[in-house]
């Protein structure tokens, strides 16, 4: 189950000032755990993706619309995760997403995953993306999205 909690209210159109962070709540499903009863390591990357899509929505646009309407995709060129403590079935996890460096061609995000109960840090991560078209050729981010990514 995924639920989004905004630290700032979302706007219907593109925002002028960038959002500092966004929190996405995730309840660990049984299918996300391994034989040892802990979340399988690759699922943290899935959670980062879920949180990134929700972060964009909180910025005032849907990632899906950016793909469909403008033909702009965010291709992952680098992903990293540092595991600090295991998450387990039915625990509530908060993924806090922050915008990292961004320019018209590249954007990065930072993530922190914490157990909702007790606020224990579970993992940290980051992803770096290039803006590209459907043919996977690098493109510049359209001007209408730049304020959301704090790009001048």
C-alpha positions as CSV (number, residue, x, y, z in Angstrom):
1,X,0.0,0.0,0.0
2,X,1.4,3.4,-1.0
3,X,0.2,6.7,0.5
4,X,1.6,10.1,-0.1
5,X,2.0,12.8,2.6
6,X,2.9,16.3,1.5
7,X,5.0,18.6,3.5
8,X,3.6,21.4,1.4
9,X,0.3,21.6,-0.5
10,X,0.5,20.5,-4.1
11,X,-0.5,23.1,-6.7
12,X,-2.5,22.3,-9.8
13,X,-0.1,24.0,-12.1
14,X,3.7,24.2,-12.0
15,X,5.1,25.7,-8.9
16,X,7.5,28.6,-8.8
17,X,9.6,27.6,-5.8
18,X,11.0,24.0,-5.5
19,X,9.8,21.7,-2.8
20,X,12.4,20.8,-0.3
21,X,11.3,17.3,0.5
22,X,8.3,15.0,0.1
23,X,7.3,11.9,2.1
24,X,5.7,8.8,0.7
25,X,4.4,6.1,3.1
26,X,4.8,2.5,2.2
27,X,3.6,-0.6,4.0
28,X,5.9,-3.6,3.5
29,X,4.0,-6.3,1.7
30,X,4.8,-10.0,2.2
31,X,5.9,-10.3,-1.4
32,X,8.6,-7.7,-0.8
33,X,10.4,-9.9,1.8
34,X,12.9,-12.6,1.3
35,X,13.4,-16.0,3.0
36,X,14.9,-14.3,6.0
37,X,11.8,-12.2,6.5
38,X,13.3,-8.9,5.6
39,X,12.7,-6.7,2.6
40,X,14.6,-8.0,-0.4
41,X,17.3,-5.4,-1.3
42,X,16.1,-4.6,-4.8
43,X,12.7,-3.5,-3.4
44,X,14.3,-0.4,-2.0
45,X,14.9,0.8,-5.6
46,X,11.2,0.2,-6.3
47,X,10.3,2.3,-3.3
48,X,12.6,5.1,-4.6
49,X,10.8,5.0,-7.9
50,X,7.4,5.2,-6.2
51,X,8.6,8.1,-4.1
52,X,10.1,9.9,-7.1
53,X,6.8,9.7,-9.0
54,X,4.9,11.0,-6.0
55,X,7.5,13.7,-5.5
56,X,6.8,14.9,-9.1
57,X,3.1,14.8,-8.4
58,X,3.6,17.0,-5.3
59,X,5.6,19.4,-7.4
60,X,2.5,20.0,-9.5
61,X,2.8,17.6,-12.5
62,X,2.4,14.0,-13.2
63,X,5.4,12.2,-14.5
64,X,3.1,10.2,-16.8
65,X,1.9,13.4,-18.4
66,X,5.5,14.5,-19.0
67,X,6.1,11.2,-20.8
68,X,2.9,11.2,-22.8
69,X,2.3,14.9,-23.5
70,X,5.9,16.0,-23.9
71,X,7.7,12.8,-24.8
72,X,10.3,13.4,-22.0
73,X,11.5,10.4,-20.0
74,X,13.8,10.2,-17.0
75,X,16.3,7.5,-17.7
76,X,18.2,6.2,-14.7
77,X,21.9,6.4,-15.3
78,X,23.1,5.8,-11.8
79,X,21.4,4.3,-8.6
80,X,22.8,3.7,-5.2
81,X,21.4,2.4,-1.9
82,X,23.1,2.0,1.5
83,X,21.3,-0.4,3.8
84,X,21.5,0.4,7.5
85,X,18.7,-1.7,9.1
86,X,16.2,-4.3,7.8
87,X,12.6,-3.5,7.2
88,X,10.1,-6.3,7.7
89,X,6.6,-7.5,6.6
90,X,3.8,-5.0,7.6
91,X,6.1,-2.3,8.9
92,X,5.3,1.2,7.7
93,X,8.2,2.9,6.0
94,X,8.5,6.5,5.1
95,X,10.6,7.4,2.0
96,X,11.6,11.0,2.1
97,X,12.6,12.3,-1.3
98,X,14.7,15.4,-2.0
99,X,15.8,17.1,-5.2
100,X,19.5,17.0,-5.7
101,X,21.4,18.7,-8.5
102,X,19.5,19.5,-11.6
103,X,20.2,21.2,-15.0
104,X,18.3,21.1,-18.3
105,X,19.8,17.7,-19.1
106,X,20.3,15.8,-15.8
107,X,18.5,15.6,-12.4
108,X,19.4,13.7,-9.3
109,X,17.3,12.7,-6.3
110,X,18.2,11.7,-2.7
111,X,16.2,9.3,-0.6
112,X,16.0,8.4,3.1
113,X,13.9,5.4,4.2
114,X,12.8,5.3,7.8
115,X,10.6,3.1,9.9
116,X,7.5,5.1,10.7
117,X,7.3,3.7,14.2
118,X,10.4,4.9,16.1
119,X,11.9,6.8,13.1
120,X,14.7,4.4,12.7
121,X,16.8,5.0,9.5
122,X,16.6,1.9,7.3
123,X,18.5,3.0,4.2
124,X,19.7,6.0,2.2
125,X,19.9,6.2,-1.6
126,X,20.2,8.3,-4.7
127,X,19.4,8.2,-8.3
128,X,20.6,10.2,-11.3
129,X,18.7,10.6,-14.5
130,X,19.0,12.1,-17.9
131,X,16.1,13.6,-19.7
132,X,15.6,11.8,-23.0
133,X,13.0,11.2,-25.7
134,X,11.2,8.0,-26.6
135,X,14.2,7.0,-28.8
136,X,16.4,7.3,-25.7
137,X,18.2,10.3,-27.1
138,X,19.2,13.0,-24.6
139,X,17.0,16.1,-24.7
140,X,16.7,19.3,-22.7
141,X,13.9,19.5,-20.2
142,X,11.0,21.6,-21.5
143,X,10.9,25.1,-20.0
144,X,7.5,24.6,-18.4
145,X,9.1,22.0,-16.0
146,X,12.3,23.8,-15.1
147,X,10.9,25.8,-12.1
148,X,9.7,22.6,-10.5
149,X,13.3,21.2,-10.7
150,X,14.8,24.5,-9.6
151,X,16.4,25.0,-13.0
152,X,16.8,28.5,-14.3
